[in-house]
Amino acid sequence: MSSPGTIVWFRQDLRLHDNPALAAAVARGGWTLPVYILCDEEEGDWPMGGASRWWLHESLTALAAAISERGSRLLLQYGAALDVIRTLIKRSGADAVYWNRRYEPAVIERDGAIKQALHDDGIVAASFNGALLAEPWDVRSPTHQSYRVFTPFKKRLLECLAVPGALTTPAQLPGPPHWPQSLRTLELLPTLKWYSRMSRHWQPGERGASRRAREFLARPLSGYAAARNTPAIDGTSSLSPHLHFGEISVRQLWRSAQSAAKRRAAPASAWHESTFASELIWREFAYHLLYYHPRSALEPLDQRFERFAWRADRTLQNAWQRGQTGFPIVDAGMRQLWAIGWMHNRVRMIVASLLIKNLRQPWLQGARWFWDTLVDADLAANTMNWQWSAGSGADAAPFFRIFNPVTQGERFDPNGEYVRRWVPELAGVPTQFIHMPHLAPSDVLQSAGVRIGQTYPAPLLDLKQSRQEALMAYRAMRQC
C-alpha cells in the first residue's frame, strides 16, 4: 500500500514555522507536495496590484529556498485552482489537499466550491486558521450578532482568545515519488524595474519577517504609542506586509510581544491594553467586518454615502497620486508610497482625509490606488481604513473630522524631517514655513531655491473653503 500524500496549497501563508496546514500535513505522515497557484481571475474585483506582485515574487523565492533546504521543492502553477489541483493529484497520487483559510469574499466562494469538489472526488480536503487570532465566526456578541464597533469587539475577542503554542518548523519535507512539472517563474515582475528602491528597503520572506519582529520587539512597547505617530522616525512595526503574506503568523507575533512585555515585568492586563495589542486586534476587526459585510469592499457600509455628492476629477486624483498637491506632508506621503510601496500610518490618514474630504474624490479611488501601490495591500485592512476615513464604515471617524494637513504636519513632523526626506525640493525651506511654503516671503523662497507653481506646486485648493463645502455636502446627504 502506497504512503499517503498531501498537497500543501500555499497562499497568504508563505512560511514554514507555525503553519497549521503544513504542520497537519506533516503530522498526517507520508509525503507532501508544496504548491503555489497564481490565478488573478479568481481574485474577484481585486487582483493583486503591482507592488504586491513584486513582494510575492521575492517571498516565493525565499519560501522555495527554505523548502529546498528541507529536501523538497515548491511547485509554481498558474491557472484555475481546482483544475490545477486535480492535475497535481493525478500526476502525483496525492489523496489529500490542505490549505490555510483566506477571507476575501471571492476567495471564500471559490474555496468552498473547491472543497466540495474534492470531497466529491474522494479526496481529503481540509482548511485551517493560519491568518487570524480568532475566526470571525468565533467572535460574536452574546446575542450571536457580528460587531460594528471596535471597543466591544476587542473586549469580546480578549474574552474568548486562546492562542495555542507555536507549531514547529519541519526539519524535513519528503516529496512525492513522482514530481509534477513546475513553472520556472510566475512572471510577477514588470519589465521596467521601478521596484529597485523597494528591493533596497525591504526583505520579503520568513527570515525578513522574523528579523523585523525581533528588532521591533527589542524596543520597549511602552514607547510605541507615541513613536508610531512620528513619520520621521522608525517608530512603527513595519510588519504589515509580512503579516499580509503570512511570512509570520499573527499568533506568533502576539505570543512574542506578550512575552516581551512580561520580560519587562508588565502584567497581562497591561499588554492587553497596549497600543500594539490594539493594533493587532484592529487587524482582526477588519477581517471580521469584511467577512460579515462582503460588499463593503466596493460599497459604503453606511448606505447613505451612496447619495454623497462626490466630484470625481481625474486631474485632482492624478495630482494626489503623484504627490503634487501643494501640501508638503501629503506630497511626502504619496512619494514615500511610490518609492518604497509603503506609507507611514499617521500620514495615511492625512492623505486620505485630503482626498476624500477636501478634494471630495470617492474613497474607492483612493482604495484602488493604495491597492496597486502598497506592498501591504490587504483587502480587509484597506477597505476598513478607507471607509473609516470617509466616515462611511463601521466605527468610522465622523465625516466632520477633517484633518488639516498643515497643522497635522506641524504637530507630527515639527522639524520637517519627513517632508525634507521625501520632498527634497523643499529641503532648504526654513522649518517655520516647511508645511506651508506657499505662505513664505518671496526672499525666503528665493533663498531656498523654491518657486511656487514651478519647482513646487501651489496648493490645489483652499483648505478652509473646501472644508466648508465638504460639510455642506455631508449635511445635504443626511437630509435626503
N, C-alpha and C positions, 0 to 999 in steps of 0.2 A: 504494500500500500504506500502510495506517494505521500510525502510530508505535506502538511498544509502550507498554503502560500497566500500571503496577504499583500494586496496593493495598498500602499500608503499614499493617499492623494494629498499632496501639499498644496496649500492655498495661501492664506494670510497667517501662516504659522511656520515661517521659514527658519526653524531652529531644531536642534536635536534634544536640548535639555528641557525638561518639564513640558513635554509634548504629549498630551494624552493619547492621541490617535497612534502615534509611533510607539509609545510605551505599551499600549494594548496589543498592537501587532506583534511586538517582540515577546510579550508575555504569552501570546497565543501559541508560540512555538513555530517551527518551520522557517521558511524564508520570507523575505519581504522584498517588494518591488517599489521603490520610491519614484513618484512621478509628479511633475508639474504640468498642468494643461492650460494653455492660453486660449481663450475664446472671447474676444471682445463682444461678439454678437449676443452673448448670454449675460452680459452685464446690464442689460436694460438701457435706460436713458443715461447711464453714467459709465461708459467705458473709460479705462484709465487714461489720465492726462499725460502729457509729455514728461513732466518731472517725475511722476510716479513710475513711468516706464523705465527711465534711467535707473532709479533706485532698485526696481525689481531686477533689472539685468545684473546689477552689482550684487544684490542679495542672493540671487540664484547661483551666481558664480561662487560666492562664499559657501553656500549650502552644498553645492556639488563637491567642492573641495573637502568639506567636513565629512560628507558621506563616503567619499573615496578613501579617506584616511581610515575608514572602518570596513574596508573591503567590499564596498558596494558602488553603485552608480546612481545618479539622478537622471531619470529619463525626462526629456523635454518633448512635449507634444503640443500640437495645435489642432483645434477643431472642436466640434460639438462634444461636450464632456462624456455623455453617455456612449456615443459611438466610439470614442477613443478608449474608454474603459472596457467596453465589450471586446474590442480588438485586442487589448492587452491581456484580458482574461483568456481569450482563445489562444494567443501566442505563448503565454507563459504558463498556463494551467492554474492560475490563482483561483481560489474558492472563496475569497473574502475581499472586501474593499472597506477600508477605514479612512475617515477624514474628520477634521475638526470643523465645527459649525461656523458659518457666516450668517449675517443678519440683515443684509440688504434685501429689499422686497423681491426683486427679480431673481436673486440667488436662492432665497428661501423656496420660491416656487419651483425653480429648476432642480434644486437638491431633493425636494420631496418627490418629484417625478422620477429622478434617478434611483432613489432608494426603493421606491415601489417596483420599478422595472427590474432592478437587480434581484429583489426578493422573488419576483415572478420567474426570473431565470434560475432560481435555486441557489443564488449567491448570497453569502452573508454580507450584509451592508450595515455598518454602524457608524454613527457620528458622535462627537464628543465636544465638551466645552473646553476649548483651548484659548479663548479670547477674552473672557469676562470673569470678574469676581463671582458673579451670580447670574444665572439665566434670567431673562426678562420675565418669564412666567413664574419665577420663584420669588419675585419681589412685588407683592400685591398688597393692597390695603386690607384691613380686617374684613371689609365687605367684598373682597376679591376684585377690586377695581384697579386699573392702572393709575399711575401718578402723572400729574402735570405740573407739580410744584416741587422744586428741588429739596427743600428742607425736610418735608415729611418722607420723601423718597430716601434721602440719606439716612434718616432715623430708622426706617424700616429695614433698609439693607444691612445696617450695622446690627440690628436685632437678629437677623437670620443668617448673617455671614459666618461661614465656617470654611476657612481657607485650608485646604489639605496640604500635606507636606509635598515637597518637590519630587517630581519624577526624575529618575536619574538618566543621564545620557548613556545610551547603549555603547558598550565597548566594541562590539562587532555587529555588522548587519549582513548576515548571509543572504546572498542573492538567489534568484531563481535558477533552475537548471538550464533554462533557455531564455536568453535576454532578447526582448523585442528591440527593434531598431529605435534609436533616439534621434531627434533633430540635433544638428550641430549648434544651432542658435535659434532663438525666437525672434530675432531681428527687432529687438526692442529699441535699439539706439538709432537716432536720426543720423543722416549723412553729415549734416552740419554739426560740428562739435561745440554747441553752445553750452554744454554741461561741464566744461573744463573747470570752472570755478567751483561748482558743486563737488567735483571729484576731489578738490583740494580741501574742502571744508568738512566733508562727511566721510565716515567709514561704515557703509552699509554692511549688514551681516550680523551674525550672532556674536562674534567676538567684538565688533564695534559697539554693539548694544551693551554687552557686559562691561566693556571698558568705560563707556559713558555713564552707566549706572554706578559703577564704583567711584568714579570721580565726583559725581553729584552727591552720592550718599556719604562721601568723606567730609562734606561740609555740614555744619550744624543746621538741621532743618528749621530751627527757630528763626533763622535769618532769611528763609525762603520767601516769606510773605512780603517783605519789603524789597528784596533783591529782584523778584520776578517782575516788578513794575518799573525797573530801570533799564531801558533798552540799550544803554551804552555799555553795560557790563554783562558778563556771562552769568546771569542770575537765574535762568530757568533750567529745567532739567534737560531740555532738547531731546527728550526721549520719544516724542510723539511719532516720528516716522518709524522708529524701531518697534514701538507698540503696534502701530497700524499693520506693519508687515509681519508681526508676530516673531520678531527676532529675539524678543524677550517676553516672557509671559507676564501679564499684569499681576497674577498671583505671586510670582517670584518677586516682582518689584515691591508688592505690598509687604511680603514677608521680610524682604531685605530692609526696607525703610522702617518697618516696625522694630526690627532688631537693632537698627542704628539708633533709633530713639531710646530703646531700652538701655543700650550701652552708655547713653548719656543720662541715665537714671530718670528718664521721663516716664510717668505712669501710662498705662494703656489708654486711659481716658484722654490724656494729652495728645497721644498720637492720633486718636480718632477725631479730635477737634483741630488737628493741624491743617494748615493750608494745603500741604501736599496731599494728604489723605483726601481732602475735599476735592482736589483736582482729579484724582483717580476716580472718585465717586461721580464727579461731574461727567467723566467719560462714560461711566456706566449708565448715567441718566440719559445721555444722548442715544445709546443703543436701546434703552427702554422706550424712549419716545418714538424712534424710528420703527421699532417692532410693532408697537400698538397704533402708530399713525403712519403707515407706509406712504401715503400720498403727500406727506409733509416735505418730501424731497423735491417736490415740484409745485406744491400749492401751500398757501399760508395756512397755518394751523388755526389761526383766528380768521374765519372766513370773511369777516368784514373787510379785510385788506384786499379782497378781490375787487372792491369798489374804490380803492385808493387811487388818487389822481397822479400816478407816475407820469413822468415826461421823458420817456426813453429818448436818448440823444447820443448817437454814435460818437460824435465829436467829443462830448464830455467824458464818455466812457473811455475813449482812447487816451485822452489826457490823463485820466486817473490811472489807467493801466501802465502808462509809460513813466509815471512819476513826474508829471509836468503840470501839477495843479496850481503851483504858486504858494502852496502851504508846505514849508520845509519838512515837518515831521511826517506828513503824509507822503511826500515825494521820497523821503528817505526809506520809509517802509516799503513802498512799492518797488523801489530799486533794489533793496535788500532781497525782496521776494524774487525778483527776476534773476539776481546774481547767484543766490545760493538755494533757491527753492523753499525758503522758509522766512517767516517774519515774526518778530517779537510779539508776544501775546497782547501786551498793552497797546502796541501800535496797530494790531489787527482791529481792535475795537475803534480806534480813532479813524482809520481809513474807511472802515465800514460805515461809521456814522456820517462821514462827509459824503460818501457815495449815495447812501440811501436818503439821508435827511436834508442835507444842504443841496446836493445836486439832484435829488429826487429821482434817482435811477432805480429800477426794480432790483430788489435784493437778489433775485435769481441770477441776474447778470454778474453780480459780484461773486456769488457762489460758484458759478461756472468758471470765472477767471481763476479763482483760488483752486478749483478742482484741477485745472490744467497746469498750474504753475507751482503748486505746493508738493514737496516730497512727502508730506504727512497728510495728503488729501484723503480724508476718511468721510464716507457719506454721512454717517451718523453725526459726527462732530461738526462737519462743515454745514450740514443742514441746520442743526440746532443753534449753532453760533450765529449764522447769518439771520435766522428768524429771530433770535434773541435780540440782535442789533436792530432789526427792523421793527421790533415791538409786536410782531405777528405770531410769535411762537409761544411755547409753554414757559411759564416763569420768566417771561421776557422783560427786558428793560422797557419801561414805558416809552412810547414814541416821543414824548416831550423831553426825554433825556437826550439832549443833543450835545455831543462833545464839541467844544471849541478847540480846533487844532492848535491855535496859538497858545492858549492858556494851558492846554494839555502838554504841549512841548515845553513850556516854561516850567511846569511842575515836574515832569518826569525826565526831561533832558535839560536840566537847568544850565549846564555849561555848554550845551550844543555839541557834545562829543559825537552823539549818534548821527545828528544831521551832518556834521562835517565829514564823517566817515563815508556816508552814502550819497551825499550831495556835495562833491568836492568843489564845485564852482562857488560854493558859499563859504569855503574854508577861511577866507580872510575877513569875513563879516564879524564885527565885534559881538560878543555874547549878548549885549543889550538888544541887538536887533536880529539875532540869528533866527528867531522864529517868526519874524515879521520884517523881512528885508525890504519889502516894498514901502515901509514907513521910515526907513533910514534916510538921513540927509544925503543929498547928492554927493557931497565931498567924501562922506564915509563910504558910499558905494564905489565912488571912483577910486578911492584908496584901496578898496578890497578887490578891485577889478571886476565889479559886477554891474551889469547894465540890465535893469528890469525890462522885460519884454524882449531882450536879445540873448544875453547869456543865461538868464534865468527868467521864467515866465512870471507875469503879473498874476495875482490871484484870479481864479476862474470866476469868482463871484464875491459879492458882499456877504459876509457871514451873518450879520445881523438881519439883513433883508431876507436872505434865503431861509433863515431860521423862522422868521415870522410867516413866510409863505408856506413852509412845511407844516407849521402848526395850524394854519388856516385850512390846509388840505386835510389834515387829520381831523379837525373839528367837522368839516363838511362830510367826511366819510362816516363819522359816528352819527351824524344826524340823518343819514339816508335810511 
